[in-house]
Amino acid sequence: MADEQVTETYDAANPAAEDNARRDAARHAREDADTLRLLMQRKQGRAWLYRKLEACHIYASTFAPGQADVTAFQLGEENVGKRIMLEAIDASPDLYMKMLKEQQDEARRLDDIRRTERKNREQAEGPVDVAGLVADLPPPAGYPGGPSLPVKPLR
């Protein structure tokens, strides 16, 4: 047998239907909060959530100069990201703050690695000898050690 979906019409005049709708919404909100808490309990889950929020431009500007359509699209992404962010904060403020701290620590760690790699690369290449880059040129005409100035014959 095929699964039949029963759809009930909502009657706003019926107080029981209104109570049922309110209870369903509250139940869904609790289930969503439980899911977010479960996700944020693991480091990988917090990292995943942060990447998704970052992709929604939560931590950056959505403005694209001269491109109104791109700006509008990114504002829509930001709106979705902000809703998810607020749900995550409501679900567990402590885990949300832990996620931000972990990402800040990770950013510092990556900056340190890049700085060390740049320093190692510069040391391996050695100091740049600027004098070796410039060809030895004689002093200009008229300067001590240089050729004399050309003399124009008088007429």
C-alpha positions in Angstrom: 0.0 0.0 0.0 1.2 3.5 -0.8 1.8 5.8 2.1 -1.1 8.1 2.3 -0.5 11.5 3.8 -3.4 12.9 5.8 -3.6 16.6 5.5 -5.8 18.4 7.9 -7.1 21.8 7.3 -6.2 24.4 9.9 -9.2 26.1 11.4 -8.1 29.3 13.2 -11.5 29.6 14.8 -11.0 26.3 16.6 -9.1 26.7 19.9 -8.0 23.1 19.9 -6.5 23.4 16.5 -4.7 26.6 17.6 -3.3 24.8 20.7 -2.2 21.8 18.6 -0.3 24.1 16.2 1.4 25.9 19.1 2.4 22.6 20.7 3.7 21.3 17.4 5.8 24.4 16.9 7.2 24.1 20.4 8.0 20.4 19.9 9.8 21.2 16.7 11.8 23.9 18.3 12.8 21.5 21.1 13.8 18.8 18.6 15.9 21.3 16.6 17.6 22.5 19.8 18.4 18.9 20.8 19.8 18.3 17.3 22.0 21.4 17.5 23.2 20.5 21.0 24.1 17.0 19.8 26.0 18.4 16.8 27.9 20.9 18.9 28.9 18.4 21.6 31.7 17.1 19.2 34.6 19.2 18.0 34.0 18.2 14.4 30.3 19.2 14.7 31.3 22.7 16.0 33.9 23.1 13.2 31.2 22.1 10.6 28.7 24.5 12.1 31.3 27.3 12.1 32.2 26.7 8.4 28.5 26.8 7.5 27.9 30.1 9.3 31.1 31.5 7.7 29.7 30.4 4.3 26.6 32.4 5.1 28.7 35.6 5.6 27.9 35.8 9.3 31.4 36.9 10.2 32.1 39.1 7.2 30.5 41.8 5.0 27.9 40.8 2.4 28.4 44.0 0.4 29.7 43.5 -3.2 30.6 46.9 -4.6 28.8 47.6 -7.9 27.0 44.2 -7.8 23.6 44.7 -6.3 22.4 41.2 -7.3 25.4 39.6 -5.6 24.9 41.7 -2.5 21.2 40.8 -2.3 22.0 37.1 -2.7 24.6 37.2 0.0 22.2 39.1 2.3 19.7 36.2 1.8 22.5 33.7 2.8 23.3 35.9 5.8 19.7 35.9 6.9 19.6 32.1 6.9 23.0 32.0 8.7 21.7 34.3 11.4 18.7 32.2 12.0 20.9 29.1 12.4 23.3 31.1 14.6 20.5 32.2 16.9 19.1 28.7 17.1 22.6 27.4 18.1 23.0 30.1 20.7 19.5 29.3 22.2 20.3 25.6 22.1 23.6 25.9 24.0 25.3 29.3 24.6 28.3 27.6 26.2 28.9 25.3 23.3 28.5 28.2 20.8 31.1 30.2 22.7 33.4 27.1 22.8 33.0 26.9 19.0 34.1 30.5 18.6 37.1 30.0 21.0 38.2 26.9 19.1 38.0 28.7 15.7 40.0 31.7 17.2 42.7 29.3 18.5 42.8 27.5 15.1 43.2 30.8 13.3 46.1 31.7 15.6 47.7 28.3 15.0 47.5 28.7 11.3 48.9 32.2 11.4 51.9 30.9 13.5 52.4 28.1 10.9 52.4 30.6 8.0 54.7 33.0 9.9 57.2 30.1 10.6 57.0 28.9 7.0 57.7 32.4 5.7 60.6 32.8 8.1 62.1 29.4 7.1 61.7 30.2 3.4 63.4 33.6 3.8 66.3 31.9 5.7 66.7 29.2 3.1 66.9 31.8 0.3 69.4 33.8 2.3 69.7 37.6 2.5 69.1 39.5 -0.6 72.3 41.3 -1.8 71.0 44.4 -3.4 74.5 45.4 -4.5 74.7 42.2 -6.6 71.4 43.1 -8.3 72.8 46.5 -9.6 75.4 46.5 -12.3 78.6 48.5 -11.7 78.2 51.7 -13.6 80.8 54.4 -14.0 80.1 57.7 -12.3 78.2 60.2 -14.4 80.0 62.7 -16.6 81.4 65.6 -14.6 81.6 63.7 -11.2 85.0 62.9 -9.7 86.4 59.7 -11.2 84.0 60.0 -14.1 84.5 61.2 -17.7 84.8 64.9 -18.3 81.9 66.9 -19.6 81.8 67.2 -23.3 83.0 70.5 -24.5 81.1 72.3 -27.3 83.2 74.3 -29.6 82.5 78.0 -29.5 81.6 79.7 -32.8 
